Amino acid sequence: MEANFAKGKMITVLSIDGGGIRGIIPATMLTFLEAKLQELDGPDARVADYFDVMAGTSTGGLVTTMITAPNKDNRPLYAAKDIVKFYLDHTPHIFPQKKDKCSGISHLFSQVTNLFGQVMGPKYDGKYLRSLTNDLLGDLTLSQTLAYVVIPAFDIKLLQPVIFTTNDAKLNESKNPRLADVCISTSAAPTYLPAHYFETKDSNGTTRAFHLVDGGVAANNPTLTAISHITKEISVMGNSEYIKIKPMDTRRMLVLSLGTGSPKNDEKYSAPQASKWGLFNWMFDDGATPIIDFFGDASADMVDYHVSTLFQSLNSKENYLRIQDDTLTGDVASVDVATQENLQRLIETGEALLKKPVSRVNLETGKFEPVEGEGSNEEAVAEFAKMLSEERKLRLST
C-alpha cells in the first residue's frame, strides 16, 4: 500500500479469475478501465496506481503480474492495452494447435496417439511459457511488485493452497520467490501443463521447496482470497496502513472482480450421462475435462455468492462489481483453443460484455441475471474508474 493510505477512505481491490486463453476477456475490461482512468488523470495513469491489492489466479495471475511488475523506470511492465496483444502473440505458442489433415485409418491413429499422449503426460510441455516468463521477468521477485499482489497456487506434496503475497514476500525471504516461478506455478493447470518445482533460500541458507500446480485448484476466483488477505493484515499483523479500517468493513472497500467466462448455457453434461462415467471419463470426455470444469466453475460461483452476500448484508453492494459472462459456447469456452480466429472471437466477446447489463448470479439457476437500474458493465466500469480516481486524489492531496 502507499504510505499515505491513511488519507484515503477506501481499500481498493482488483481480482481476476483463471481461465487460460479466456484471460482476453478481463484484459479487454482492463483496457477499458485504464482508458477511463487516463481520461480522468492523464496518459501516464496505469491500473496498478489505483489498486491496493490485486489478486489473480492462473491466467489472471499472469495478467496481475504483467501490470504490477516494474520495468527499468519502475513503472508497470505492461499497460492494460498491451495485454490483449500479448495473448494474440504468445498463446498460440503456449497452446500449439495440432494440424490434423489425415483421414480414415490415419485420422483414427492420430486421435488415439493424441489421446494416449494426454493420458501419459500433460497436453502441453510448458516450455514456451517457462521461457517466456523467465525472459520477461528475469530475477524480479514477488516483493518488487508495484501494488500488493495475491496469487494462489496449490502444493500437491503438502495438499494445501499456497497464497503468494507481496506483503509476505517483504517480511519473509523464503516467501519471496521469483515472479517467473509464481506465474509458472499458478498457471500449471492439471492435464494441460506440467506441475512446477522450485526452491527459495533465506539469508541463513535454509531452503524451502514448492511442488505447485494451478491456483484454480484452490481459488479459481481469488476475490475472497484478496479480501481475506486484507482482513489478515488488519487483524493478525496489525498493519498500520489498515489501522483505521475494521476487518471486513465492506463500506471501506472497492472491489472489482473480473471473470473469464463460462459455458453454462451449453449444458453439455447431465447426471444420466455422468452416472455411467468411470475415472477416465471424469478426466476426459469428448475433448473436455469435466472434473476440472466442475471444480473451476463451482469455485468461482461460490466465491461470488459469498462476496455478494457479504456486501449486500452490510448495505454496500455498490462497492462490489463482478463482471462475468456465462453464455460462452464452443471453442470460445475452451481454455486452450488458441487459433487466431478463436482469439479474435474472445476479443469480441469481451467487447460485447462491456455492453451487457450489470448482472449477478442466481444460485437457483446458476446463471447471471441482469440487475435493473444498474446500467451496462461499461457504465459501471466508468463509474468505478471515477471512484478510483477520487480515492487516489484524496491520498495524494496535502
C-alpha positions as CSV (number, residue, x, y, z in Angstrom):
1,M,0.0,0.0,0.0
2,E,1.0,3.6,-0.4
3,A,2.5,5.2,2.7
4,N,-0.2,7.9,2.7
5,F,-3.0,5.3,2.7
6,A,-4.4,6.8,5.9
7,K,-5.5,9.9,4.0
8,G,-7.8,7.7,1.9
9,K,-11.3,6.4,2.6
10,M,-11.2,3.0,0.8
11,I,-9.2,-0.1,0.3
12,T,-9.3,-0.9,-3.5
13,V,-9.2,-4.5,-4.7
14,L,-8.9,-6.0,-8.2
15,S,-9.4,-9.7,-8.8
16,I,-9.0,-11.7,-12.0
17,D,-10.2,-15.3,-12.5
18,G,-8.3,-18.2,-14.1
19,G,-9.3,-19.4,-17.5
20,G,-6.4,-19.9,-19.9
21,I,-6.9,-18.1,-23.2
22,R,-10.1,-16.6,-21.9
23,G,-7.9,-14.2,-20.0
24,I,-8.5,-12.0,-23.0
25,I,-12.0,-11.2,-21.7
26,P,-10.8,-9.5,-18.4
27,A,-7.9,-8.0,-20.4
28,T,-10.5,-6.2,-22.5
29,M,-12.2,-5.0,-19.3
30,L,-8.9,-3.6,-18.0
31,T,-8.1,-1.9,-21.3
32,F,-11.4,0.0,-21.0
33,L,-10.8,0.7,-17.3
34,E,-7.3,2.1,-17.8
35,A,-8.5,4.3,-20.7
36,K,-11.2,5.8,-18.4
37,L,-8.5,6.4,-15.7
38,Q,-6.3,8.1,-18.3
39,E,-9.2,10.4,-19.4
40,L,-9.5,11.4,-15.7
41,D,-5.9,11.6,-14.7
42,G,-3.7,11.7,-17.8
43,P,-2.0,9.3,-20.2
44,D,0.5,8.0,-17.7
45,A,-2.2,6.5,-15.5
46,R,-1.9,2.8,-15.0
47,V,-4.2,0.3,-13.3
48,A,-1.6,-0.5,-10.7
49,D,-1.6,3.1,-9.5
50,Y,-5.2,2.7,-8.2
51,F,-5.5,-0.7,-6.5
52,D,-4.1,-1.6,-3.1
53,V,-4.5,-5.3,-3.6
54,M,-4.5,-7.1,-7.0
55,A,-5.3,-10.8,-7.0
56,G,-5.1,-13.2,-9.9
57,T,-5.3,-16.9,-10.4
58,S,-3.7,-18.8,-13.3
59,T,-4.1,-16.7,-16.4
60,G,-5.4,-13.9,-14.0
61,G,-2.1,-14.3,-12.1
62,L,-0.2,-13.7,-15.3
63,V,-2.2,-10.5,-16.1
64,T,-1.8,-9.3,-12.5
65,T,2.0,-9.8,-12.8
66,M,2.2,-8.1,-16.1
67,I,0.5,-4.9,-14.8
68,T,2.4,-4.8,-11.5
69,A,5.9,-6.0,-12.3
70,P,8.2,-3.0,-12.6
71,N,10.1,-2.0,-15.7
72,K,13.5,-0.2,-15.7
73,D,11.7,3.0,-14.9
74,N,9.8,1.5,-12.0
75,R,6.5,1.7,-13.9
76,P,4.3,-1.3,-14.9
77,L,5.9,-3.7,-17.4
78,Y,2.7,-3.6,-19.4
79,A,-0.1,-1.1,-20.0
80,A,-3.5,-2.7,-19.9
81,K,-4.0,-2.0,-23.7
82,D,-1.0,-4.2,-24.4
83,I,-2.2,-7.3,-22.7
84,V,-4.6,-8.5,-25.4
85,K,-1.8,-8.3,-28.0
86,F,0.3,-10.4,-25.5
87,Y,-2.3,-13.1,-25.7
88,L,-2.5,-12.9,-29.5
89,D,1.2,-13.1,-29.9
90,H,2.0,-15.8,-27.3
91,T,-0.9,-18.1,-26.5
92,P,-0.7,-19.9,-29.9
93,H,2.9,-20.9,-28.8
94,I,1.9,-21.8,-25.3
95,F,-1.0,-23.9,-26.6
96,P,0.1,-25.0,-30.0
97,Q,-2.7,-26.4,-32.1
98,K,-2.3,-29.7,-33.9
99,K,-3.0,-29.5,-37.6
100,D,-4.6,-32.8,-38.4
101,K,-5.2,-33.2,-42.2
102,C,-5.2,-37.0,-42.3
103,S,-8.3,-39.1,-42.9
104,G,-9.6,-42.7,-42.5
105,I,-7.3,-45.0,-40.6
106,S,-4.6,-42.4,-40.4
107,H,-7.0,-40.0,-38.7
108,L,-8.1,-42.6,-36.2
109,F,-4.5,-43.5,-35.4
110,S,-3.7,-39.7,-34.9
111,Q,-6.6,-39.4,-32.5
112,V,-5.5,-42.4,-30.5
113,T,-2.0,-41.1,-30.4
114,N,-3.1,-37.7,-29.2
115,L,-5.3,-39.2,-26.5
116,F,-2.6,-41.6,-25.4
117,G,-0.2,-38.6,-25.1
118,Q,-2.7,-36.7,-22.9
119,V,-3.2,-39.7,-20.7
120,M,0.5,-40.3,-20.2
121,G,1.5,-36.7,-19.7
122,P,0.3,-33.1,-19.8
123,K,-1.3,-31.9,-23.1
124,Y,1.4,-29.2,-23.5
125,D,5.0,-29.3,-22.4
126,G,5.0,-25.8,-21.0
127,K,8.5,-25.0,-22.4
128,Y,7.4,-21.8,-24.2
129,L,5.6,-20.4,-21.1
130,R,8.6,-21.1,-18.9
131,S,10.9,-19.5,-21.4
132,L,8.6,-16.5,-21.9
133,T,8.1,-15.7,-18.3
134,N,11.8,-16.1,-17.5
135,D,12.8,-13.8,-20.3
136,L,10.2,-11.2,-19.4
137,L,10.6,-11.2,-15.6
138,G,14.2,-12.3,-15.1
139,D,15.2,-12.2,-11.5
140,L,12.4,-9.9,-10.4
141,T,10.9,-11.2,-7.1
142,L,7.4,-11.0,-5.6
143,S,8.5,-8.3,-3.1
144,Q,9.1,-5.9,-6.0
145,T,5.6,-5.6,-7.4
146,L,4.2,-2.1,-7.7
147,A,1.0,-3.0,-5.9
148,Y,0.4,-5.7,-3.3
149,V,-0.5,-8.9,-5.3
150,V,-2.2,-12.1,-4.1
151,I,-1.6,-15.1,-6.3
152,P,-2.9,-18.6,-5.4
153,A,-1.2,-21.9,-6.3
154,F,-1.6,-25.4,-4.8
155,D,1.1,-27.5,-3.3
156,I,0.4,-31.1,-4.3
157,K,3.0,-32.5,-1.9
158,L,1.5,-30.8,1.2
159,L,-2.0,-30.9,-0.2
160,Q,-2.7,-27.3,0.7
161,P,-3.1,-23.9,-1.0
162,V,-0.1,-21.6,-1.2
163,I,-1.0,-18.0,-1.4
164,F,1.8,-15.8,-2.7
165,T,1.6,-12.2,-1.5
166,T,3.8,-9.2,-1.8
167,N,3.5,-8.5,1.9
168,D,4.6,-11.9,2.9
169,A,7.5,-11.7,0.4
170,K,8.7,-8.4,2.1
171,L,8.6,-10.0,5.5
172,N,10.0,-13.4,4.8
173,E,12.8,-14.3,2.4
174,S,11.5,-17.9,2.0
175,K,8.2,-16.4,0.7
176,N,9.9,-14.2,-1.8
177,P,10.2,-16.3,-5.0
178,R,11.0,-15.0,-8.4
179,L,7.8,-13.7,-10.1
180,A,8.5,-16.1,-13.0
181,D,8.2,-19.1,-10.7
182,V,5.0,-17.7,-9.3
183,C,3.5,-17.2,-12.8
184,I,4.5,-20.7,-14.0
185,S,3.1,-22.3,-10.8
186,T,-0.3,-20.6,-10.7
187,S,-0.7,-21.4,-14.4
188,A,0.2,-25.1,-14.2
189,A,-3.3,-26.5,-14.9
190,P,-3.5,-30.2,-14.3
191,T,-3.7,-32.2,-17.5
192,Y,-2.8,-29.1,-19.6
193,L,0.7,-28.0,-18.2
194,P,3.3,-29.7,-16.0
195,A,3.5,-29.1,-12.3
196,H,6.3,-26.7,-11.3
197,Y,9.0,-27.3,-8.7
198,F,11.3,-24.6,-7.3
199,E,13.1,-23.6,-4.1
200,T,13.6,-20.4,-2.2
201,K,16.6,-19.8,0.1
202,D,16.9,-17.3,3.0
203,S,20.0,-15.5,4.2
204,N,20.8,-18.4,6.5
205,G,20.9,-20.8,3.6
206,T,17.7,-22.6,4.6
207,T,15.7,-23.7,1.6
208,R,12.0,-24.1,1.1
209,A,10.7,-26.4,-1.6
210,F,7.5,-25.8,-3.6
211,H,5.6,-28.5,-5.6
212,L,2.9,-26.5,-7.3
213,V,0.0,-26.7,-9.7
214,D,-2.6,-24.2,-10.9
215,G,-4.1,-21.8,-8.4
216,G,-7.5,-22.7,-9.7
217,V,-7.4,-25.9,-7.7
218,A,-7.7,-23.7,-4.6
219,A,-9.3,-20.5,-5.8
220,N,-10.2,-20.0,-9.4
221,N,-11.9,-16.8,-8.4
222,P,-9.5,-15.1,-6.0
223,T,-11.7,-12.3,-4.8
224,L,-12.4,-13.8,-1.4
225,T,-8.7,-14.7,-1.1
226,A,-7.8,-11.0,-1.6
227,I,-10.4,-9.8,1.0
228,S,-9.2,-12.4,3.5
229,H,-5.6,-11.1,2.9
230,I,-6.8,-7.7,3.9
231,T,-8.5,-9.0,7.0
232,K,-5.4,-10.9,7.9
233,E,-3.3,-7.7,7.6
234,I,-5.7,-5.8,9.8
235,S,-6.5,-8.4,12.4
236,V,-3.3,-10.5,12.7
237,M,-0.4,-8.4,11.6
238,G,-1.6,-5.0,12.8
239,N,-0.6,-3.4,9.6
240,S,-0.6,0.4,10.3
241,E,-1.7,1.2,6.8
242,Y,-5.0,-0.5,7.6
243,I,-5.3,0.6,11.2
244,K,-8.3,2.8,10.8
245,I,-10.4,0.2,8.9
246,K,-12.1,-2.6,10.7
247,P,-11.9,-6.1,9.4
248,M,-14.5,-7.0,6.7
249,D,-15.7,-3.4,6.7
250,T,-17.2,-3.6,3.2
251,R,-18.2,0.1,3.3
252,R,-14.5,0.9,3.1
253,M,-13.7,-1.5,0.2
254,L,-14.0,-1.0,-3.5
255,V,-13.8,-4.5,-5.2
256,L,-13.7,-5.1,-8.9
257,S,-13.9,-8.9,-9.8
258,L,-13.4,-9.9,-13.4
259,G,-14.4,-13.4,-14.6
260,T,-13.1,-15.2,-17.7
261,G,-16.5,-16.5,-18.8
262,S,-18.1,-19.9,-18.6
263,P,-20.3,-22.1,-20.8
264,K,-23.3,-22.6,-18.5
265,N,-25.7,-22.3,-21.4
266,D,-24.1,-25.2,-23.2
267,E,-25.5,-27.7,-20.6
268,K,-23.1,-30.3,-22.1
269,Y,-23.1,-32.6,-19.1
270,S,-26.0,-34.4,-17.4
271,A,-26.5,-36.7,-14.4
272,P,-27.7,-39.7,-16.6
273,Q,-24.5,-39.2,-18.7
274,A,-22.2,-38.8,-15.7
275,S,-23.7,-41.7,-13.8
276,K,-22.0,-44.1,-16.3
277,W,-18.6,-42.4,-16.1
278,G,-15.6,-44.1,-14.6
279,L,-12.3,-42.4,-13.7
280,F,-11.2,-41.9,-17.3
281,N,-14.5,-40.2,-18.3
282,W,-14.3,-37.8,-15.4
283,M,-10.9,-36.7,-16.7
284,F,-11.6,-36.8,-20.4
285,D,-14.9,-36.6,-22.2
286,D,-15.1,-35.7,-25.9
287,G,-12.1,-33.5,-25.7
288,A,-13.2,-31.8,-22.4
289,T,-12.0,-32.3,-18.8
290,P,-15.3,-32.4,-16.9
291,I,-13.8,-32.7,-13.3
292,I,-11.7,-29.6,-13.9
293,D,-14.6,-27.7,-15.4
294,F,-16.8,-28.5,-12.4
295,F,-14.2,-27.5,-9.8
296,G,-13.3,-24.3,-11.6
297,D,-16.9,-23.1,-12.1
298,A,-18.1,-24.2,-8.7
299,S,-15.2,-22.4,-7.0
300,A,-15.8,-19.1,-9.0
301,D,-19.5,-19.0,-8.4
302,M,-19.3,-19.9,-4.7
303,V,-16.8,-17.1,-4.1
304,D,-19.1,-14.6,-6.0
305,Y,-22.1,-15.8,-3.8
306,H,-20.2,-15.3,-0.6
307,V,-18.8,-11.9,-1.5
308,S,-22.1,-10.7,-2.9
309,T,-23.9,-11.8,0.3
310,L,-21.3,-10.1,2.5
311,F,-21.5,-6.8,0.7
312,Q,-25.3,-6.9,0.4
313,S,-25.8,-7.8,4.1
314,L,-23.6,-4.8,5.1
315,N,-25.5,-2.4,2.8
316,S,-22.6,-1.8,0.5
317,K,-23.5,-3.8,-2.6
318,E,-22.5,-0.8,-4.8
319,N,-18.9,-1.3,-3.7
320,Y,-18.6,-4.8,-5.3
321,L,-18.7,-5.2,-9.1
322,R,-18.5,-8.6,-10.6
323,I,-18.3,-8.9,-14.4
324,Q,-18.8,-12.3,-15.8
325,D,-20.2,-13.9,-19.0
326,D,-21.8,-17.3,-18.6
327,T,-23.0,-17.6,-22.2
328,L,-19.8,-18.8,-23.9
329,T,-20.2,-21.7,-26.3
330,G,-17.9,-24.0,-28.4
331,D,-14.3,-23.1,-28.8
332,V,-14.7,-19.7,-27.1
333,A,-15.4,-21.5,-23.9
334,S,-12.2,-23.5,-24.1
335,V,-9.0,-22.7,-22.2
336,D,-6.6,-23.6,-24.9
337,V,-8.0,-23.4,-28.5
338,A,-5.5,-20.7,-29.3
339,T,-6.3,-20.2,-33.0
340,Q,-6.2,-16.6,-34.3
341,E,-9.9,-17.0,-35.2
342,N,-10.9,-18.1,-31.7
343,L,-8.7,-15.4,-30.0
344,Q,-10.4,-12.8,-32.1
345,R,-13.8,-14.1,-31.1
346,L,-12.7,-13.8,-27.4
347,I,-11.8,-10.1,-28.0
348,E,-15.3,-9.6,-29.5
349,T,-16.8,-11.4,-26.5
350,G,-15.0,-9.1,-24.1
351,E,-16.2,-6.0,-26.1
352,A,-19.8,-7.3,-26.2
353,L,-19.7,-8.0,-22.4
354,L,-19.0,-4.3,-21.8
355,K,-22.3,-3.5,-23.5
356,K,-24.3,-6.1,-21.5
357,P,-26.2,-5.1,-18.3
358,V,-24.6,-5.4,-14.9
359,S,-25.6,-8.9,-13.7
360,R,-25.5,-11.1,-10.6
361,V,-25.5,-14.9,-10.3
362,N,-28.8,-16.6,-9.4
363,L,-27.9,-19.6,-7.3
364,E,-31.2,-21.3,-8.2
365,T,-30.5,-21.4,-11.9
366,G,-26.7,-20.9,-11.7
367,K,-26.9,-18.2,-14.4
368,F,-26.1,-14.5,-14.3
369,E,-29.2,-12.3,-14.5
370,P,-29.4,-8.5,-15.3
371,V,-29.9,-6.2,-12.4
372,E,-32.4,-3.5,-13.1
373,G,-31.3,0.1,-12.7
374,E,-27.6,-0.5,-12.7
375,G,-26.9,0.1,-16.4
376,S,-24.3,-1.6,-18.5
377,N,-21.0,-3.1,-17.5
378,E,-19.3,-0.3,-19.5
379,E,-21.2,2.4,-17.4
380,A,-20.4,0.5,-14.2
381,V,-16.7,0.3,-15.0
382,A,-16.6,4.0,-16.0
383,E,-18.2,4.9,-12.6
384,F,-15.7,2.6,-10.8
385,A,-12.9,4.5,-12.5
386,K,-14.3,7.7,-11.1
387,M,-14.3,6.3,-7.6
388,L,-10.8,5.0,-8.0
389,S,-9.6,8.4,-9.3
390,E,-11.2,10.3,-6.4
391,E,-9.7,7.9,-3.9
392,R,-6.2,8.3,-5.4
393,K,-6.5,12.1,-5.5
394,L,-7.5,12.1,-1.9
395,R,-4.4,10.1,-1.0
396,L,-2.1,12.4,-3.0
397,S,-3.7,15.6,-1.5
398,T,-1.8,17.6,1.1
